[in-house]
Amino acid sequence: MSSSKNFSGGDPSSWDANGNKMDEKHFLRMYSKALAEALRTKEEEDSAEREELKLQQSSRSKSRSTAADVSEMQSAYRELCHDDPIVTGGDEVCRQLAEVLIPNYKTVATRLTKNDKNKPIKLALSSPLVEGVLQAVARAGSKATSSTTRSNTTEDSSLPNQKQPQEESMIGSSSITSSEGYAQLAFAIFLEGPYRCIQQDNLDVISDFLGSFQPPPKSNSAAHHEGLSAEEKSRLVEEATAKIINGIEKMSMEETRNEAAKHGRDDDASSSSSEFFLHNSNNDNAHRDDNHTMEEIWAEDSDPDDYEYESSYNPYSTESNNDSEDYDDIDGDYFNPTHLSKRNTSNQTWEGARKSIHYLLSSFSYGNMALNTLSSRVWTDLGMSESMADLAFTLLLANTNSSHDKNSLLWQDKHSTEEDIKDITTLWDRPLFVLRDRAMDNNRGHDALTLYLQLLCAFLSHSEEDVMSKLSTPSKDTNDTSDLPPLTAVGLSLFATLCSSKEMTCSSSSKLCGTSIESICPRDEVKNAIFSTIDTLARIVECVRPKKSVFGCGSTGTASTAWVRTAVCIIPMVEYIINIKARFDFQTVFEGGGSRNAALSNSDANALLDSGLFREMLSLYTCTTNETDASSVVRLQLLRTIFALSVQSPEVLGHYAVRVPDLVKEVHASCFMDGNLVDGILWTTLGSSLLESKSEAPKPRLKLRTNAKLNLPAVDASNLTDRCSLGFEKLCKSCNSALMSYKEIVDKEVQSEDDENETRQHKQTLGNIVKFSNYLSNCPHGIKIWLDSLNNNEDAPQKAKAAIADLRSTLARLPSYTIGAEEDAGVRSSDHKKDDDNDNLSTDSHIEIRQKASNLRQRKIDFGKEVSLVRGTVKVISLALESQKGAGLSLKIPMSSYNASSKTD
């Protein structure tokens, strides 16, 4: 009783289920746990309910958005089918339409983008759509070009990635369609779609992509009118004019008749109703006849370019619409996207598919598609560089291998001469050149340069096996070398073009193209790409060069010109990494100079030597002869490039070059200096600096691996230092005589043909000393090597200073021939003679006097420019002679910026 009493009298919450009394802390802990579990359960239920509601709402909004997108895409499709189309939906609609048009990837091996998984609507190409897109991108590209021209004149050009949007809208500016939207659509139709069709090579996929599109026929009315003669055109114009006049006269007569009939009805109100209706019916017939006549007149007189003859699809044709039950002809929906997207029977055959794809790819270009308006972000997101590089490589490889499968887009019929057969593989240059133009586009930060260089390296490396196979195959005729593989030839040619382009040699090419982490330095990218291929280049040169030296041995068979084409391509690549155009006049490759910091490092020089490229260039020169004019020019350019490499790294490449017997025996011969004065001076200077000293000079230790008796030019018995000094004195004396003789020719009033030829020879002679001066100022080790050579003989420096002083004194005696205002006014005053002077001189003699005065003035101007240029070169040579040994000449500004007009310097 006591226990039950206590239980009933106590707090029931303080007892557990077994009737044991709990303490307060244990009770609170259990209560809190139960409360937390209840709250968590409630929160999970509420969260699940919210997620379910969110999914339902998202599904409804997605369905509404999909329906809206489908409607906008169909509307954009219709708008593009009209003449001079304008898409009012904006860039987003163009992007969505482009994603819908391109075919899906169906294989696992190829890439699959997120846009390929689900498409809200199925659309395909049609002739009106393709022609409308061409018109749209042409208009957008022209507007973008004009806008860029205006912005370049008013804004700073140092902002390459700044984009000027091109806004277009039919009404107001609520919906904006820029050039970027049209360019994305054109890229999808003319490249991405054909690229995916070629990758899959499935006729069903190709037919779904092409839809009802038909390429335009070659011959049309416009071409017919262009072929008419002038007489036919004038006759047609006269007939059209006569018809227009007759039509106007009929219209005026009809108006007069109508006015008379109107007055007659007003005066005679009692006329019968039958006469009234009869009269009006006659007028209606007359109107119809006249209108029909005028339609014929204007149609015949109109410009044929005003009509679209190329479109093979006629929306008004009953034959194409009879089998389409869903074609809405009542509402006039002639450009129904669903109807236009249906397959055409011709596109369901391989021949028809090849014609359509060929037309699309042949229309693709960087300017016509307005691809320069695409920003770097859009270009990268769409993977345009990857698509174009892969397509170019695929087509070029297929063109080389010649596919024989007729059930393929890349089939080639080499034996057929029909013009209707389209070879798609011949269009490999379309995507390749577009990628090249984008890579050189400074306004877009050269965003495609890295992948373009990778493609060129792939061209060279892919054909390396073919090159090695040619090297391993013995040839009966050692002079018979076959041409390079097509991939190798294309890669070399494009590399040479890139290294010689203005975009890769301008001053901005040495700077980063932007501030982002993905920005590149074009000059460094090209240099790294060249160094990554030097091993392949060495094997290519080895493949094309003759396999033995031909000095004195004669040549049998027909020599190949493959080595000429190869050398022409490799020389610009070598010049790019050394920044010296040695093949011309030792000018710098890059704008703004900077050549003294462009010397080859020891690691780069060793890489050229270890790869075998430098050795193969030497062998190519020594194993060839001057058989033709082209080969002689290329051999001289190759020799100058070898010298520039040797001067850039005298300790590594220079020492190697001057120890090659075949080379040394030729360039150190007296006859070589007689024919090539500057080149002979430079080679003897290099040899004297590296091989000779004040003691007896060591002889070359290398020997030829041949038992044949060589018939080499005789070597001068004097040492290299004496020949170098004598060559420099000869150079200065020839310039002296050329200046004086040139002055005498300029002073003549009348010049003969012999005088003109002699003038050209004098300019060439003066150009020799300019070339020597450029060598001293642009080659980092040039001055040191020359001074080392002169110091090997005690009298050589003094003789050189005396020779250059004599040339300076000659320049001081020459007139400046500065055309002043008085002389210029005297030449122009011949146009304003008085009447009494005109009586004494005939018109012919007056014109002859004016012509002579003008020619004399121009000759003096040209002579003054030549003298000024020689003065600048003499300054450079004088400073080099006066400088300390090894200190070099410090030129902080390029040669062209010197003020060399003073005669007393």
Secondary structure, DSSP 4 states (H G I P E B T S, - for coil): -HHHHHHHHS-GGGB-TTSPBPPHHHHHHHHHHHHHHHHHHHHHHHHHHHHHHHHHHHHHHHHHHHHHHHHHHHHHHHHHTSSS---SS-HHHHHHHHHHHSPPP--SSS---GGGT--SS-----HHHHHHHHHHHHHHHHHHHHHHHHHHHHS-TT-TT--------SSTTSS---HHHHHHHHHIIIIIHHHHHHHH--HHHHHHHHTT--PPPS--HHHHHHTS-HHHHHHHHHHHHHHHHHHHHHHHHHHHHHHHHHHHHHH-TT--HHHHHHHHHHHHHHHHHHHHHHHHHHHHHS-GGGS--S----TT-STTTTT-TT--TTTT-TT-HHHHTSPPGGGGSHHHHHHHHHHHHHT--TTTTTGGGS-HHHHHHTTHHHHHHHHHHHHHHHHHH-B--SSSTTB--TT---TT---GGGGTHHHHHHHHHHHT-GGGTTTTHHHHHHHHHHHHHHTHHHHHHHHHS--SSTT--PPPPHHHHHHHHHHHHHHHSHHHHSGGGGS-S-SSTT---HHHHHHHHHHTTHHHHHHHHHHHS-SS--TTT---SPPPSHHHHHHHHHHHHHHHHHT-BTTTTSB-SSTT--GGG-PPPHHHHHHHHHHTHHHHHHHHHHT----SHHHHHHHHHHHHHHHHHHHHSIIIIIHHHTT-HHHHHHHTBHHHHHH-HHHHHHHHHHHHHHH--SSPPPPP----S--SPP-PPPBPSS-HHHHHHHHHHHHHHHHHHHHHHHHHHHH-SS--HHHHHHHHHHHHHHHHHHHHHHHHHHSTTHHHHHHHHHHTSTTHHHHHHHHHHHHHHHHHHS------HHHHHHHHGGGS--HHHHHHS-HHHHHHHHHHHHHHHHHHHHHHHHHHHHHHHHHHHHHHHHSPTTT----SS-GGG-----S--
